[in-house]
Amino acid sequence: MTVDAVHHPPDVVIANGGERLALSGDWILIASRRLEQKAQQLVDEGARVKFVTIDLSGVEKLDTAGAWLINRARHELAHADVGVALAHARPEHHTMLEEAAFREFEKPPRRRVNVIVDLLADLGASVVDALREFYRGVAFLGEFIAAMAYVATHPGHFRFTSLVFHMETIGFRSAPIIILINLLVGAIVAQQGIFQLLKFGASSYTVSLIGILVLRELGVLLTSIMIAGRSGSAITAEIGSMKMREEIDALRVMGLSPIEVLIAPRVLALIVSLPILTFIADMAALFGGLLVSWSYGGISPAAFLSLLKEAIALHTFLVGMIKAPFMALVIGLIAAMDGLETKGSAESLGRQVTSSVVKSIFMVIVLDGLFAIFFASIDY
């Protein structure tokens, strides 16, 4: 709507050489642009004298927008050492002017910027936040272990149906993508290994490279990263949505533990499913390596299996399998903890899901490195 839609547009009439400014018309929001102009005219005309009277007898309608602009003009005139008085204001207009008081917000003082100090401060804050997250993680692990101890002594409280459901969701439904990813990775490792080792006439050592790398590191690592992105994010989103809808508070009111009802089945399903998926991933990657070795390196399947048997031992396979439950525990605890940290907005849920995936992948890689150091130190 425009000013033309206002029956009586706002106006200012100058009298007594600018010492009296008579307002007229409708000082309402519909005429917002003209309101701004007339309010500025009040300031410009009033600044030319020492004392000005604003006459409101001609104002027919006044809302908060008009009252606020009149008050702003009064404030600016007072700031310029001009005396201001209101005259002939109706009682309702006087109340509106009092309620729509103008207040000037103070700008915070600009602080001196030191790039090095700010960088060190951000680094320190990040370290403190990381330590707090670690402390929260350890505390949450303690709560989870206590809940598991209670469930172990009271099996009737455990939700086995929920466990089976989440094993299907996390394990069975993840198998196709796990097989595809590891099949391709095994094929790529085999192709690059053959390409590089062929220069030294040692292409047969590609089988040892594939076997050891896949069984000890790549199989469990890729599977854990995929599960962190697929199932970890889903756990965070599910628990976070329940937190937003206050379903978790409802569980506590009913005397149920959210850890026992919601978190334990999901984490245990991860702990059971991830070793199975790791085994499937290992087989898929070895099969991909076998296909590429056969088609690209001229190593027959029989020769591949014979060389693989010589290259690996039982402990090579067990190293990856031992890592899997611990990585599943880390993924599950981080996903559940971030889900419980969700606040009451969609933005918070999205932020927690992103944080969950990033932290899970980071901790999986860190845990893999710690296991590598451990197994190397015990020569396993």
Secondary structure, 3 states (H helix, E strand, C coil): CCHHHCCCCCEEEEEHHHCEEEEEEEECHHHHHHHHHHHHHHHHHHCCCCEEEEEEEEEEEECHHHHHHHHHHHHHHHHCCCEEEEECCCHHHHHHHHHCCCCCCCCCCCCCCCHHHHHHHHHHHHHHHHHHHHHHHHHHHHHHHHHHHHHHHCHHHCCHHHHHHHHHHHCHHHHHHHHHHHHHHHHHHHHHHHHHHHHHCCCCHHHHHHHHHHHHHHHHHHHHHHHHHHHHHHHHHHHHHHHHCCHHHHHHHCCCCHHHHHHHHHHHHHHHHHHHHHHHHHHHHHHHHHHHHHHHCCCCHHHHHHHHHHHCCHHHHHHHHHHHHHHHHHHHHHHHHHHHCCCCCHHHHHHHHHHHHHHHHHHHHHHHHHHHHHHHHCCC
